Amino acid sequence: MVKQLSLLGSTGSIGTQSLNVCRHLDIRVVALTAHKNAALMEQQIREFHPKVAVMTDRDAYGTLKVSVADTDTKVLFGMEGLCEAAALPQADTVLNSVVGMVGLRPTLAAIEAGKDLALANKETLVTGGSLVMRRAEEKGVKILPVDSEHSAIFQCLQGNDKREQLHKIILTASGGPFFGKTRQELEQVTVEQALCHPNWSMGAKITVDSATLMNKGLEVIEAVWLFGKPAEDIEIVVHRESVIHSAVEYADGSVIAQMGVPDMQIPIQYALTWPDRLPSTVKPLSLTDYGKLTFYKPDLETFTCLRTCLDAIRQGGLRPCAANGANEKAVELFLQGKLRFLQIGEIVEEAAGRAPAAAGFGLADILEADREARAFAAEYAAAHS
């Protein structure tokens, strides 16, 4: 079990739930990072007494530095601070739960420092999968998935991880708030409607990604890197109840699924206790309370973000990175009321198609492709406002 943890993204949805798990398991938290919620960060510092705290917003950094001056916690700023927290000598594990591309460099810093990685930042593998997985193997670092779907797959593989016997991954999706809607019905979607997820309580960006099914596209790309299977061997199944978190099919036709109530504290705890399982605070699953479970095929014509991600990982190169960068900027603009809901998919598709599909790229290429995709999204929004 993890003894000392660096938690990146401690004030977000995954971060606060991770701290609940740390309280329950009495895990020492040696580093905390956040973007700009200085008030919550101060509370966390006073409870967990980390050696290091990081803010990536300059104003929040200044505020926090003053408010916790009476503590022994060292307050750092920005990307350099994030990477220092990720490589902190006292930590044996880093849980990366920051949202977006910003998580890539801290992930690489943790790997270079030889830290095991509990990964909730899917953009790390979407944008830099080949680079990250190669360095993790070279450094002997374990990557333990925290996303509920990837944790489910990881758990299903514990009895048999022989890749030649794994026939297919079945990746479940809730379908988001607009399941069954047509493109015409989605023309006038509001921000408030997009933020109404039927099953999960998440941050705004991830909730919008779930509404567009971009989140599921990113998860397919992440699964390709985590489990070594091509996109053609990953089946997406819309499962409205979010009880089956994902499944695997073996060569003999047997399907093994991981089930549980939709609560992120289960996969968070498993990533921190693996290979052991300890009692948790989450209520047990009662199948009779649900009564029935339903399954559907995804609508790739309506939810074009998902289709674009599938195309991008099949084509390879920097196209997954461009799709992700364009989406991050487009969602930001949508939340600001500067884009319509369906324009997110249009931007993601065009940005991905503009990026090179050639392999053999490094971190600088990834960062440049991300920058160009974001710039394209901003230009598109300005031209269509």
C-alpha positions as CSV (number, residue, x, y, z in Angstrom):
1,M,0.0,0.0,0.0
2,V,1.1,3.6,-0.6
3,K,2.8,5.1,2.4
4,Q,3.5,8.7,1.3
5,L,1.6,10.4,-1.5
6,S,2.1,13.4,-3.7
7,L,-1.4,14.5,-4.8
8,L,-1.5,16.7,-8.0
9,G,-4.9,18.4,-8.3
10,S,-6.0,18.2,-4.7
11,T,-8.9,20.7,-4.9
12,G,-10.8,19.1,-7.8
13,S,-13.4,16.3,-7.7
14,I,-10.9,13.4,-7.9
15,G,-8.5,15.2,-5.6
16,T,-10.9,15.8,-2.8
17,Q,-12.2,12.2,-3.1
18,S,-8.6,11.0,-3.0
19,L,-8.1,12.9,0.3
20,N,-11.1,11.1,1.7
21,V,-9.4,7.8,0.8
22,C,-6.2,9.0,2.4
23,R,-8.1,9.9,5.6
24,H,-9.7,6.4,5.7
25,L,-6.4,4.6,5.0
26,D,-4.2,6.9,7.1
27,I,-1.9,7.7,4.1
28,R,0.6,10.5,4.6
29,V,0.2,13.3,2.1
30,V,3.5,15.0,1.4
31,A,2.6,17.3,-1.5
32,L,-0.6,19.0,-2.7
33,T,-1.1,21.0,-5.8
34,A,-4.0,23.0,-7.2
35,H,-4.8,25.7,-9.8
36,K,-6.5,28.6,-8.0
37,N,-8.7,27.5,-5.1
38,A,-6.4,29.0,-2.4
39,A,-9.1,28.8,0.3
40,L,-9.6,25.1,0.0
41,M,-5.9,24.5,-0.4
42,E,-5.3,26.3,2.9
43,Q,-7.8,24.0,4.6
44,Q,-6.0,21.0,3.1
45,I,-2.6,22.2,4.2
46,R,-3.8,22.7,7.8
47,E,-5.3,19.2,7.9
48,F,-2.6,17.2,6.1
49,H,0.6,19.3,6.8
50,P,2.3,18.5,3.4
51,K,5.9,19.4,2.9
52,V,5.1,21.2,-0.4
53,A,2.0,22.9,-1.8
54,V,1.8,24.3,-5.3
55,M,-0.6,26.8,-7.0
56,T,-0.5,27.3,-10.8
57,D,-2.4,30.6,-10.7
58,R,-0.1,33.5,-9.8
59,D,-2.7,35.4,-7.7
60,A,-3.7,32.3,-5.8
61,Y,0.0,31.5,-5.2
62,G,0.4,34.9,-3.6
63,T,-2.7,34.6,-1.5
64,L,-1.8,31.1,-0.3
65,K,1.8,32.0,0.5
66,V,0.6,34.7,2.9
67,S,-2.3,32.7,4.4
68,V,-0.1,29.6,5.4
69,A,3.0,31.6,6.3
70,D,2.6,30.3,9.9
71,T,2.9,26.6,8.7
72,D,6.0,24.5,7.8
73,T,4.6,23.9,4.2
74,K,6.7,25.3,1.4
75,V,4.6,27.0,-1.2
76,L,5.7,26.8,-4.9
77,F,4.3,28.2,-8.1
78,G,3.6,27.0,-11.6
79,M,4.8,24.2,-13.8
80,E,8.2,24.1,-12.1
81,G,6.4,23.7,-8.8
82,L,4.2,20.9,-10.2
83,C,7.2,19.0,-11.4
84,E,9.0,19.5,-8.1
85,A,6.0,18.1,-6.2
86,A,5.8,15.2,-8.6
87,A,9.5,14.3,-8.0
88,L,9.5,14.9,-4.2
89,P,11.9,12.5,-2.6
90,Q,9.6,11.7,0.3
91,A,6.8,10.4,-1.9
92,D,6.7,6.8,-3.0
93,T,3.6,7.4,-5.2
94,V,2.2,10.3,-7.2
95,L,-1.5,10.5,-7.9
96,N,-1.9,12.8,-10.9
97,S,-5.5,14.1,-11.0
98,V,-5.0,17.5,-12.7
99,V,-7.2,18.2,-15.6
100,G,-5.8,18.6,-19.1
101,M,-2.6,18.7,-21.0
102,V,-0.9,20.4,-18.0
103,G,-0.6,17.0,-16.4
104,L,1.9,15.6,-19.0
105,R,5.2,17.2,-17.7
106,P,4.5,16.4,-14.1
107,T,3.8,12.8,-15.1
108,L,7.2,12.6,-16.9
109,A,8.9,14.3,-13.9
110,A,7.4,11.6,-11.6
111,I,8.6,8.8,-13.9
112,E,12.1,10.3,-14.1
113,A,12.2,10.4,-10.3
114,G,11.2,6.7,-10.2
115,K,7.8,7.3,-8.6
116,D,5.0,4.9,-9.1
117,L,2.1,6.7,-10.7
118,A,-1.6,6.5,-9.9
119,L,-3.0,8.1,-13.1
120,A,-6.3,10.0,-13.3
121,N,-5.0,12.5,-15.9
122,K,-6.0,10.8,-19.1
123,E,-4.4,13.6,-21.3
124,T,-1.0,12.3,-20.2
125,L,-1.4,9.2,-22.4
126,V,-3.7,10.8,-25.0
127,T,-1.0,13.3,-25.9
128,G,2.2,11.5,-25.0
129,G,1.4,7.8,-24.8
130,S,4.4,6.4,-26.6
131,L,6.8,8.7,-24.7
132,V,5.3,8.1,-21.3
133,M,5.0,4.3,-21.6
134,R,8.5,3.9,-22.9
135,R,10.0,5.9,-20.1
136,A,7.9,4.1,-17.5
137,E,9.2,0.8,-18.8
138,E,12.8,2.0,-18.8
139,K,12.6,3.4,-15.3
140,G,10.7,0.3,-13.9
141,V,7.7,2.5,-12.8
142,K,4.2,1.1,-12.3
143,I,1.3,3.0,-13.8
144,L,-1.9,2.2,-12.0
145,P,-5.1,3.6,-13.6
146,V,-7.5,5.6,-11.5
147,D,-10.3,6.3,-14.1
148,S,-13.2,4.0,-13.2
149,E,-13.2,2.3,-16.7
150,H,-9.4,1.7,-16.8
151,S,-9.3,0.6,-13.2
152,A,-12.1,-1.9,-14.1
153,I,-10.1,-3.3,-17.0
154,F,-6.9,-3.5,-14.9
155,Q,-8.9,-5.4,-12.2
156,C,-10.4,-7.8,-14.7
157,L,-6.8,-8.6,-15.9
158,Q,-5.5,-9.5,-12.5
159,G,-6.4,-13.1,-12.9
160,N,-4.8,-13.4,-16.4
161,D,-2.7,-10.6,-17.9
162,K,-1.3,-12.6,-20.8
163,R,-1.9,-10.2,-23.7
164,E,-2.1,-13.0,-26.3
165,Q,-5.1,-14.5,-24.5
166,L,-7.0,-11.1,-24.2
167,H,-9.3,-10.9,-27.2
168,K,-11.2,-7.7,-26.6
169,I,-11.7,-4.8,-24.2
170,I,-15.3,-3.7,-23.5
171,L,-15.2,-0.1,-22.5
172,T,-18.5,1.1,-21.0
173,A,-19.9,4.6,-21.3
174,S,-22.8,6.2,-19.4
175,G,-23.9,8.0,-22.6
176,G,-24.0,11.3,-20.8
177,P,-27.0,13.6,-20.5
178,F,-27.9,13.6,-24.2
179,F,-28.1,9.9,-24.9
180,G,-30.6,9.2,-27.7
181,K,-30.7,12.8,-28.9
182,T,-30.2,13.8,-32.6
183,R,-27.9,16.5,-33.8
184,Q,-30.9,18.7,-34.5
185,E,-32.0,18.3,-30.9
186,L,-28.5,19.3,-29.7
187,E,-28.3,22.5,-31.7
188,Q,-29.5,24.7,-28.8
189,V,-27.9,22.9,-25.9
190,T,-27.0,25.2,-23.0
191,V,-24.0,25.0,-20.7
192,E,-26.4,24.2,-17.8
193,Q,-27.8,21.2,-19.7
194,A,-24.3,19.9,-20.6
195,L,-23.3,20.0,-17.0
196,C,-26.1,17.8,-15.8
197,H,-24.5,14.3,-15.8
198,P,-27.0,11.5,-14.9
199,N,-24.6,9.4,-12.8
200,W,-21.3,11.0,-11.9
201,S,-20.3,14.2,-10.0
202,M,-17.3,15.6,-11.8
203,G,-15.6,18.9,-12.7
204,A,-17.1,21.1,-15.5
205,K,-14.6,20.2,-18.2
206,I,-14.9,16.4,-17.8
207,T,-18.7,16.7,-17.5
208,V,-18.9,18.5,-20.9
209,D,-16.5,15.9,-22.3
210,S,-19.0,13.2,-21.1
211,A,-21.8,15.1,-22.8
212,T,-20.0,15.2,-26.2
213,L,-18.6,11.6,-25.6
214,M,-15.1,13.1,-26.1
215,N,-14.3,11.7,-22.7
216,K,-14.9,8.2,-24.0
217,G,-12.8,8.9,-27.1
218,L,-9.9,10.0,-24.8
219,E,-10.4,6.8,-22.7
220,V,-10.1,4.6,-25.8
221,I,-6.8,6.3,-26.6
222,E,-5.6,5.8,-23.0
223,A,-6.7,2.2,-23.1
224,V,-4.6,1.5,-26.2
225,W,-1.5,2.6,-24.4
226,L,-2.3,1.1,-21.0
227,F,-3.3,-2.3,-22.2
228,G,-1.4,-2.7,-25.5
229,K,-4.5,-3.4,-27.6
230,P,-5.4,-1.5,-30.9
231,A,-8.5,0.5,-31.1
232,E,-10.1,-2.2,-33.3
233,D,-10.0,-4.5,-30.3
234,I,-11.8,-2.0,-28.0
235,E,-15.6,-2.1,-28.1
236,I,-17.5,0.8,-26.7
237,V,-20.8,-0.1,-25.0
238,V,-23.3,2.5,-23.7
239,H,-24.4,1.3,-20.3
240,R,-26.7,3.9,-18.7
241,E,-26.6,2.6,-15.1
242,S,-22.8,2.8,-14.7
243,V,-22.7,-0.4,-12.7
244,I,-20.4,-2.4,-15.0
245,H,-17.4,-0.1,-15.2
246,S,-15.8,-2.1,-18.0
247,A,-15.0,-5.7,-19.0
248,V,-12.6,-7.9,-20.9
249,E,-13.2,-10.8,-23.3
250,Y,-10.7,-13.6,-23.4
251,A,-9.8,-15.9,-26.4
252,D,-12.2,-18.6,-25.1
253,G,-15.2,-16.3,-25.2
254,S,-15.3,-15.7,-21.4
255,V,-16.1,-12.1,-20.4
256,I,-15.1,-10.8,-17.0
257,A,-16.5,-7.5,-15.8
258,Q,-15.9,-5.3,-12.8
259,M,-19.0,-4.0,-11.1
260,G,-19.8,-1.5,-8.3
261,V,-21.8,1.6,-7.5
262,P,-20.7,4.7,-9.4
263,D,-18.3,6.1,-6.8
264,M,-14.8,7.1,-7.7
265,Q,-13.4,6.3,-4.3
266,I,-13.4,2.6,-5.3
267,P,-10.9,2.9,-8.1
268,I,-8.9,5.6,-6.3
269,Q,-8.5,3.3,-3.3
270,Y,-7.5,0.3,-5.4
271,A,-4.8,2.3,-7.1
272,L,-3.4,3.2,-3.7
273,T,-3.7,-0.3,-2.1
274,W,-2.9,-2.6,-5.1
275,P,-2.5,-5.5,-5.1
276,D,-4.4,-5.6,-1.8
277,R,-8.1,-4.8,-1.2
278,L,-9.1,-3.1,2.0
279,P,-12.5,-2.2,3.4
280,S,-13.8,1.1,2.0
281,T,-16.4,3.7,3.0
282,V,-18.4,3.1,-0.2
283,K,-21.8,1.4,0.1
284,P,-22.0,-2.1,-1.4
285,L,-23.6,-2.8,-4.7
286,S,-27.1,-4.2,-4.7
287,L,-28.1,-5.5,-8.1
288,T,-31.7,-6.0,-7.0
289,D,-31.9,-2.2,-6.2
290,Y,-31.1,-1.6,-9.9
291,G,-33.4,-4.3,-11.2
292,K,-32.0,-4.3,-14.7
293,L,-28.9,-3.3,-16.7
294,T,-29.1,-1.9,-20.2
295,F,-26.6,-1.8,-23.1
296,Y,-26.5,0.1,-26.4
297,K,-24.2,1.0,-29.3
298,P,-22.7,4.5,-29.3
299,D,-24.0,7.0,-31.9
300,L,-20.9,8.0,-33.8
301,E,-22.8,10.2,-36.3
302,T,-24.3,12.5,-33.6
303,F,-21.3,12.4,-31.2
304,T,-18.5,13.2,-33.6
305,C,-15.9,13.8,-30.9
306,L,-15.9,10.1,-30.2
307,R,-15.6,9.2,-33.9
308,T,-12.7,11.7,-34.3
309,C,-10.8,10.2,-31.4
310,L,-11.2,6.7,-32.8
311,D,-9.9,7.9,-36.2
312,A,-7.0,9.8,-34.5
313,I,-5.6,6.8,-32.5
314,R,-5.9,4.6,-35.6
315,Q,-4.0,7.2,-37.7
316,G,-1.5,7.9,-34.9
317,G,1.2,10.5,-34.8
318,L,0.2,13.8,-33.2
319,R,-3.5,13.6,-34.2
320,P,-4.6,12.4,-30.7
321,C,-2.7,15.3,-29.2
322,A,-4.3,17.8,-31.5
323,A,-7.8,16.4,-30.9
324,N,-7.2,16.8,-27.2
325,G,-5.7,20.3,-27.3
326,A,-8.5,21.6,-29.6
327,N,-11.1,20.0,-27.3
328,E,-9.7,21.6,-24.2
329,K,-9.8,25.1,-25.7
330,A,-13.2,24.5,-27.3
331,V,-14.8,23.4,-24.1
332,E,-13.3,26.4,-22.3
333,L,-14.9,28.6,-25.0
334,F,-18.2,26.7,-24.7
335,L,-18.3,27.2,-21.0
336,Q,-17.8,31.0,-21.6
337,G,-20.7,31.1,-24.0
338,K,-18.5,31.7,-27.0
339,L,-19.2,28.4,-28.9
340,R,-22.3,26.3,-29.5
341,F,-22.3,22.7,-28.2
342,L,-22.0,21.1,-31.6
343,Q,-19.1,23.3,-32.7
344,I,-16.9,21.6,-30.2
345,G,-17.0,18.4,-32.3
346,E,-16.4,20.4,-35.5
347,I,-13.3,22.0,-34.1
348,V,-11.9,18.7,-32.7
349,E,-12.4,17.0,-36.1
350,E,-10.7,19.7,-38.1
351,A,-7.8,20.2,-35.7
352,A,-7.1,16.5,-35.6
353,G,-7.1,16.3,-39.4
354,R,-4.5,19.1,-39.7
355,A,-1.9,17.4,-37.4
356,P,0.7,15.0,-38.8
357,A,0.1,11.3,-38.5
358,A,3.8,10.4,-38.6
359,A,5.5,8.7,-35.6
360,G,8.8,9.5,-34.0
361,F,8.0,12.7,-32.1
362,G,9.2,14.1,-28.8
363,L,8.0,16.3,-26.0
364,A,8.6,19.5,-28.0
365,D,6.6,18.3,-30.9
366,I,3.7,17.3,-28.5
367,L,3.7,20.8,-26.9
368,E,3.8,22.5,-30.3
369,A,0.9,20.4,-31.7
370,D,-1.1,21.2,-28.6
371,R,-0.4,24.9,-29.0
372,E,-1.4,24.9,-32.7
373,A,-4.6,23.0,-31.9
374,R,-5.6,25.5,-29.2
375,A,-4.8,28.4,-31.5
376,F,-7.0,26.9,-34.2
377,A,-9.9,26.5,-31.8
378,A,-9.6,30.1,-30.8
379,E,-9.5,31.3,-34.4
380,Y,-12.5,29.1,-35.3
381,A,-14.5,30.6,-32.4
382,A,-13.6,34.2,-33.4
383,A,-14.6,33.5,-37.0
384,H,-17.9,31.9,-36.2
385,S,-19.0,34.3,-33.3
